[in-house]
Amino acid sequence: MAPLAPRRFRSTVPALLALSAVVGSATLTGCSDPSAAASVGGAETSAAGNGIIYNTSPDQQRIRADKDPALAAEVPDLISKDGKLTVATTAGSVPLSFHATDDKTPIGSELDLAQLVADKLGLALDVQVTSWENWPLKTQSGDFEAVFSNVGINADRVKLFDFASYRAAYMGFEAKKSSSYDIKAADDISGLKVSVGSGTNQEKILLAWNKELEGKGKAPAELQYYSSEADTILALSSGRTDLNIGPYPSAVYRQNTRNDLKVVGKVNAGWPNETLVAATTLKGNGLAPVLTDALNSAIEDGSYGKVLERWGLSEEAIPSSTTVTEATFPGGTK
């Protein structure tokens, strides 16, 4: 395809989204379970209940984009000099970022979107798998130029990083298919056993809900922590825990590829407000606005929509990407 005509998409946050000022300890971790180590074995393609054919093989045949010379010219020299966009991901949540059936190749929607951005900027995509604990420090040290791994924007992170949004940020409650749970608010988890990742946005939500329950004189939920996503789902399916809360796309994926689990609730990761998932870059290095432009170009030409559709994530598509910094974060950072 021919390159798109140069366009400039700059950093005003849409009025429809009021990003949450999430505070507390461990706020530099992402939205999903930091200890999850998702891996998909068995068949390399599978037809899901939502009609999506998931390709979990190392041969991804990703949706690609052509270089846009105007966008490529915007990349800061310090980043473009090696010809690569070095992207960190945690490979911890299907279908966002996980290991293929060879147990070593990182794949998923996050990396497909990173590929589109790299293509638009005329850079080779260099994927580096890391842990939730390490991506903040390694991004600050310059080891990583961008993080594509379900990282939500919040008030603490914008003090250290700049963001280019690319997806809505929801957390999903899941339970056994035989259950009758309908989770919408704190009262709905009273007295239940709920598994959650330590130091995550979803843990903050549950802690806030438990405080609300205790204030009403009701039994709080019993929070349970497991060392991996596999252990978490095993505990859920065996009945050792009543609910699991994690990235909504992962809960939907399991609902559509298993016969024993279902989604029983959804909450924005920025509860009680809203937040977005975003590409994360070092504060002030000039890369985030360039990623915003590349993402908007992909949104406009349809390749962005095709990536989300490929992984069954169209529900989390956003109409445009925005650059979010400490200076533009709604409501400030205090």
N, C-alpha and C positions, 0 to 999 in steps of 0.2 A: 504494500500500500504506500501511497505517497505521504510524506510527512505532513502533519497538520500545519496550517498557517499559524505563525507565532501568536500566542495569547498570553495574557497576564492574569493570573488568578491569585489575588492577594488576601491578606489575613484579616478578614472580618468574620467574627463568629456568628453563625446564623441565629437569628432571634428565637428560633424554635427550640434551641438547645441552651439550657443553663447549666454549665458544667459544675459539678460538685466540688466543694472545698473539703475533700476528705483528709482528716488529720489523724495523727496517732503514731505509734511506733511501727517500724517495719513498713513504712508507706512507700518505699521504693520498689517493692516487689510488684509483679504484674497482677493481672486479674485472675489468673488461673492458679491451680495448685502448684507451688514452687517445687515440690518434690515428686511430681508426677513424672513417670517415665513411660509414656504410651508407646506401644508397639503393636502392629497389626500383623498377625500371622495368617496362615491358611491361604485362601484364594486371593489372587491379585486383583480381581475385579469382582464386585458384588452388587446385585440389584437391591436397592433399599426400598423400604415401604413408601417412600416419597417419590419413587420413580428414578432417583439418581443412580447412575452406575458409578460407584466409587472405584477409582483406580488407585490401588495401594502399592503398585509395583515401583521399582526404582526408575523405570522408563515412564516418565510422566507426560511426555508430549505436551508440554505447557503451552498455554495461549501466549503468543508473543506479540510484541509491538515493534515498529520501526523507530529508529533514532530520529529525534526531532532536533535538528541543529540549533535552533533557537534556545531550546531547553538545555541542551548540552553545554552551550556557551555560558549558562548561568551557574554551573557547578563551580564552587570555590576551587582555586588552583591546587590548594593543599590536598584536597580530596580527589581531584581528577587526575593528578600527576601519574598515578600508577595504573590508570585505566580500569580500576575496579571500584565497585561499591561493596564495601565490606559490611555485611548484615549479620547481626546476631539473632539467634532464635533458640528457644529452649527445647523444642521437639518433645513437648510434654502433653499435648492435648489433641486428640483426633476430633475433627478434621482440620484443625487450625495449623498445627505444626507438630509433626510426629515422624517416626522412622518408618520407612517402607518395609516391605516384606523381607528385604535383605538384612534388616536390623541395623543398618548403618547410614542409609541415604535419607537425609531430612526432606520431607515433602509436606504438602498441605496448602491451604488457602493463603496463609500468611506469606509463604515463599513464592507462591504464584503472583501475588500482588507486588512483592519485592522485585520479582523478575520483570514485570511490566515497567516498573519505575526505572530499573537499571537499563532496560532496552530504550526507553524514551530518552534517557540521558546519555546513551551511547557508551555505557560502561558494562563490563563483565560483572556478573553477580558472584560474589564470594561469600558463601554461607558459612558461618561459624556457629556451631552448637555450643551453648553455654548453660549455666544454671541460673535460676532466678536470682540467687544471691550474688552472682558475679556480674551480671550485665550492667548494673549501675556504675560500678567502679571501673570496669573495662571500657565503658563508653566514655567516662570522664578521662581515662588515661589515653584515649585515642586508639585503642585496639579495635574498637567497633565504630563504624561511622553512622550506622543506623540500627535500630532494633525493631524488628517486625515479629512480635510475639505476644499479641493480645494485651498490650500494655495500655491501661486506661490513664487518662489525664486527670491529675488532681493537684490540689494546692501545694503539696509538698514537692511533687516532682517538677513543677514548673520553676522552682527555685534553682534547679540544677540542669534542666533539660528543656529543649524546644520540641514542638510536636507538629506533625502533619496528619490530621485525622483521616481515617479511611473506613471506619465501620462503627455501627452502633454497638454499645456495650451493655449486654444483658447477662444476667446470671440465671441459670435454670435450676429449679428443684426437680429432682427425679426420685421415683419410688418404684416399688414392684407393681407390675401391671394389675395385680389383684387388689391393690389398695384403693381407697376412696378419698385420698387427701386432695385438697384444693387450697394451695398455699398462696395467700395474697398479702398477709400482714402478720405481725408478731403473734397475735392470738392463735394463729393456725399452727404454730410450731410448739406451743406450750406442752411440756412434758415429753416431747419426742426426742429420739436420738438422731442427731444430724451430723453427718460427716462433712468436714470442711478443711481446706488447706490452711495451714498456719501462716499468719502474716499477710493474708490476702484481703482484697476488698470485700469479698463475700464473708470472711470472718468478721470484719468490722461491722457489717450489716447484722450478722447474727448476735454479736455482742451488744449492739444497740437495741436489738429486739428483745434480748434477754433482760436488759436493764428496764425496758418498758414493761415487760411482763412482771418483773419483781416489784416494780412500782405499783402495779395493779393487784399485787398479792397473789399472782398466778405462778405456777411452776415454770421455771425457765426450761429451755431446751438443753439437753445434754450434748455438748459438742464433742465429737470424736475425730481423732486425727490418725491418718494412716500414712505409711511411708511411700506409697506409690498409688497411681491411678488404678492399677490392676487390683491391689489390695482393697482399695476403697469400693470398687464395683463388686468385688467378691463379697465384701461385708454387706453391701446393700442387697444383692441378689439372694444371699443366704438368710437374710432377716436379722443380722446382728446390728444393723442400723436401720432406722425407719426412712430417712431421707438423705440424699446427698445434694449439696449445692456446689455448682461449678459453672464454667463457661456454658452459656446457653447452647451454642453450636454443638458442643460435645454431648450435651444431654439429648439434643434433637437427633444427632447421629446415632446414638445408642438406641433411642426409641425406634428409629427406622431400620436398624440392622440387627436388633435382638428381639426375641419374642417374650421377654420377661420384665422389661422395664418401660416406663413411660414418663413423660414430662408432666409434672403436676403443679407447676407454678413458674412465674418469671418475674424478675425484679431488675431494675436498672442498676448497674454496677456502682453508680454514683448516688444511690439512695441516701437521703430522701429527695435529692435533685437528680440531674442527669449528667452523664459523662459520655465520652467517646473513646474508642480504641484508636491509637495513633502510632505512626512511625515516630520513633524517639531518637533525638540527636543531641549532641552536646550543645549546651546553652551558648548562643552567640556566635556559633561558627558559620552561620549563613546557609547551612544546608537545608533546614526545615522548609523555608519558603520555596526552594527548588523542588523538593519532594512534593510539596503541595501543588505546584504547577504541573508536575508530571502526573500526579494522581488525577487532577482535574482533566488533563488531556486524555487519560485512560477512561475516565467517566464519560467524557464527551464522545469518544470514538466507539464506545460500547465494549471495549475489551475488559474493563473493570466489571461490568455486569455479567459478562460471560464467565469470569473467574468465580464470582460468588455463586452463580447458577450451577457451575460445575460441581461445587462442593455443598450445594443445598443451603446456601446462606443468603439468598436474595432478600430474605426478611430483614437482614441487618444492613442492607445497602443504604448509603447516604447520598443526598442529591449533589453535594459538592464537598471537596476537602477544604479545610481551613488551617491556617498556621496559628498555633496557640503558644504564646510565650508568657513569662511572668507579667510583662507589661499589659498584655491583652486578656489575661485570665479574668473571666467575669467575677466580680465581687472581690477581687484582690486575693492575696495569699495569706491573710492573717485571720 
